[in-house]
Structures are given as C-alpha cells and as structure tokens.
Amino acid sequence: MAAIATLISIIPIILIQFWLKFNWKYYLIPLLIMLPGSAIINLGLKDWIFLGLSQWNTNNNYVLFLVYFPIWVLIVGITEELFKIIPTIIPRFKEEMKNSELTKVQIGWSLGIGFGIGEIWYLAFLIALDTNFEGIQWFLFTGFLFERVLVVILHAGMTILTLYGFNKKKLWLTIILGIISHGIIDYIAVASQYLDEIYILFIIISIISIPLIILAFIIAQSNDRKKKWKDTLQEDWQGLEEEKQDNREIEVISLFPKKDNNK
C-alpha cells in the first residue's frame, strides 16, 4: 500500500511538470534529499521528546485537548517545518530562489512531497514491525493509503507557505505561519482519533489545499513573467537613454570641428 500511495503522490509532480515545463532538477534533487527526512527527524529528535511527553498520562479531557495535544503538535510543527527548509541553504537553490518566485514555490513543493513520501515509508516500516497488524491483508490498509496521500499534499502546501517569505524579508513570518498551520492540521488529525466528526474537517482542509497549491504556482509564474517584462523594459529604456546620451555627445562634438594642422 505504501508503493501505491507513493505512486499516487508522484502523479501531480509529473502533471505539473508537463503543464509548467519546469527544470526536473528542481523536482528531483529536493525530493530525493528530503526522502529520509521523516525517519531522521523522528528517530533523531521527536521520539526522544515524545518519550518524555508520553509519560504524562491524564484522564482529564480538558488537559488532554487544551494542554497535551497543543504541546505535541507544536513540537511536530516546529521540528518538521524547520527541517524541511534546511536544503534551501544550498547556494544554488538559494540563488535560484532569489531570482525566481516560481522556482521558490517549486522547491518548496518538492521538499514537502519528498518529506511526505519518506513519511509514508517510515510509517509503513513501523506498521510492518507491529505484531498487532500481523495477518492483515495489504489491501485492507485503504485508510492508510487515503490519509497518507492527503498528508503528502498538505506537507507540500505547508512547505510552500513556509518558504513564501524567502527573499521578501518576511521569511520568519511565513515560517511561523507554516508552523502554526502544521500544528492546527496535526491537532485536527490527532483529535479526530477521539471525535470521528473532526476527521471530516481534516479531509476538507486537505482538499481545499489542492487548488491553493495550484494557485500558488499560477501566481508565482505570473509574477516571474511580470518581473521579466519589467526587467526587459528597464533594459530597453536604459539602452534608449544611453543611445540618446551618445547622440547628444556627438552633436556637441560636431559643434567644435577638429582643427586642420596642415593649414
């Protein structure tokens, strides 16, 4: 089922690539870099934090929903969103993101997709080791398939949001917004395990994020075209001004003809 979820998650990448005709390196490299991200962040950091947090058992629903869950999702949001944007310190990515808003959105999308796909396989590995799932046929994990595909989409959307402030002097603001968004979505996902009705809200948010991601690509592409048009116009204007200046210099020089030394 993890393989099917991965295949479904990759399909949008192929479709958007043919639609906007991106450079594949801005898909594959960030995606491949981030594939082990979920395992690294869970085994290297989150599991140690949650080990201490799990010792805190409470039967009080108010404490559970108002204290325990918010702390849990905040830790997840901070660790995962900050980890996902680490590859943007690579000089080539950093330079390309400064020059193109579309590349920025594309790299954010790819990092989120890569992290989400890596998370699919990390969780599938944990399920395979869990004896409680022994004997269950793979095709019965449709819930896992459906949820993981939605989470991959959400990871992509949240990373795009986190990186939106890059090169606009608002990076920390959008990082905070990305962390908060991540926390809210995770809170809804966790709370839905206790209240089935809340899971519908999780599905609605996931579905709404799809057109928002597409809109982000369209807006970024439009902004890049406007920037290119303005740069071209400015270059033409500068060229025209330089040409006028050269003509003025020629006219001034023509007023003072050279002295003939042969006379």
N, C-alpha and C positions, 0 to 999 in steps of 0.2 A: 504493500500500500504506500510505503514511503517513495518507491520509484514512480508510482502513478502521480502522487502529489507533486513530486519534483518535475515531472513532465508537464503537468498542467501549469505549474508556476513558471516554466520556461517559455511556454507558448506566447504570453504577452510580450516578452522580450523580442521574440522573432517578429511578431506582428508590428510592433512599434518601430523596430529597426527598418523594416521594409517601407513603412509609412514615412518616416522622417529621414531615412538613409543616413544613419549615424556611422561613425567610425567604430568598428567592432571592438577595438582595443579599450574603449571607454565602457564597454559592457563586460567583456570577458575578464580583464585584469582586476577591476574592483570586485567583481563577483567571485572570482577564484580566491582572491586574497581573503575575503570575508567568510568563505565556507567553513573554516574551522572556528569561527568567531564564537558561536554559541557554546561549543564544548570548552573553549578556553575560558570564557567569562564565567561559565558555571562551575567548572572544576577548579579554576584558579582563584575565584573570588566569591561568587554568590553562594556556593554551597557552604563555605565557611561562615559566612554571615548568617545564613538561614539555619545553620546548625545550632547557633546560639538562640536565634529567634524561635526555633521550633520547641525549645524547652519551655516556652511561655504558653502554657495551656490555660484556657479560660472557657467557662461555660456561659459567660455573660455575653449575649449577642451584641449589646451596645459596645462593649470593649472590643469585641471581635471586628465589628463593622466600622467603628469610628477610630480605633487605635491600631489594632494589629494589621488589618488589611492595608490601611493607608501607608504604614511604615514599610510593609512588604513591597507594595507596588512602587513606592518612591525609590527604594533600593534598586529594583529591577529597571525602572526608567532611567535612573542616573547612570548605572553601570553599563547598560546596553547601548543607550544613545551616545554616550561619550566614547565607548569602544568602537562603535560603527563608523565614527568620523575620523578615527586615528589615521587611516590611509591617506586622508587629504593633506597630510603634512609632506607627502611625497612631492618634491619640487615640480615634477612635470604636471601632476594633477593640479597642484596649486596654481601654476602659471596658466594652465588651460582654463581653469575655473574663473580666473580673473578676467580673461579675455572673452569668455562666452557664458552667458546665463544658461543656455541650453545644455552645454557640457556640464555645468554645475548640477542641473536637475538630473541629467543622465547618470552622472557618477553617484549622486545620492540614491537614485532608483536602483542602480546596480549593487551598491553596498547593502541596501536593505534587502534586496532579493537574495543576495549571497548569504547574508546572515540568516534569513528566514529558511532557506533551503538547508543550510547547515543545521539549523534547529530541528528541522524535520528528521534528519538522520540521527541526531543526538538523542531525541526523544524515542525514536524507533529502536535505537540500541538499548535504551533503558527499559522499554517495554519487552524487548526480546529477553532481557535478563530477569524480568519479573516473573516469578513462578505462578503468580495469580492469573497470568494470561496464557498459561500452557494449555494446549489443546484447542484454543480458539482459532478458527479458520481466518486466514488473512482478509478475505472478502467481507468479513463482519466488522472490520475497522473503518466503516464508511464515515462514522463520526469523526475519527482521527483525520481522514482524508479531507473532509469538508472544512473542518476547523483550521487545519494547517495551511490550506490554500488561502483562506481568508487572512490568516496571520501573516503569511508572506506578503500579501498585498499591503497590509497595514504597516509592516516593517518598512516597506519601500516608501510608502506615503510619509511616515514619520521621519525617515532619514532625509527625504526631500525637504520637509519642513525645517528640520534641524539645520540644514545647510543653506537655507534660503537667504539668510543674512550674510553669507560669505561675500566679501568684497563690497558690502554696503554699510559697514560699520555698525551692524546690528546682529553680529554673529551670536553674541552671548544671549541676546534677547530671544532669537529663534531657537537656540539650544535649550533654553529654559522652557519655551513653548513646546518643543519636541518632547522634553522630559515629562512635562505636565500632561500632554496628550497621551503619551505612552502609559503614564500612571493611571489616567482615567480609564483607558481601554482595558488595561490589566485588572483594574478594580472591578469593572463590569464583568470581565471574564471570570474572575475568582468568585464574585458574589453570585454569579449565575449558577454555580455549583450548589448553592443553598436555595436560590429562588429561580426556578425554571423560566419565569416570565422575563427575567432580566436578560436571558440569552438572546431573546428576540432583538433587544436593543443592540447587543454586540453584532448581530448579523446586519442590522440596518446600518450601523456605523461603517461596517466593512464594505457594504455595497455602495454607500454614498462616497466612500473614499476612491472608488474606481474612476468615476467621472472627474473628481477633483484632481487626481493624478494626471489624467489626460489633459485637463485644463491647464495644469502646471506646465506640461510640455508645450502646449499651443502658445501660451503666454510667453514662455521663455524663447521659443522660436521667433515669435513676433517681435519681441524686444531686441533680439540679436539682429534681425533684419533692419529694424529702425536704427540701431546703433551703426550698422554697416552703411546704411544710406546716409546718415548724418556724417560719418567719417569721410565717405566719398565726397559728399557735398562740401565739407570743410576743406578737403584736399583740393578740390576743383576751385574753390574760392581763393585759397591761398595761392594756387597756381596762377589764377587770373590776376590777383593783386601783384604777384611777382612780375608777371608779364607787363602790367601797367607801369610798374616801377622801372623796369628795364626800358620801356618806351620813353618814359619821362627823361631818363638819363641820356638816352640817345638824342632826344630833342634838345636838351641843354647843351650837350657836346656839340651838336650841329650849329649852335649859335656862335660858337667860337672855333672857326675853321683853323686848321693847323697852318703854321707859318711856313712858307716855301723858302728853304735855306739856300736854294740855287740862285735866287734873285739877288 
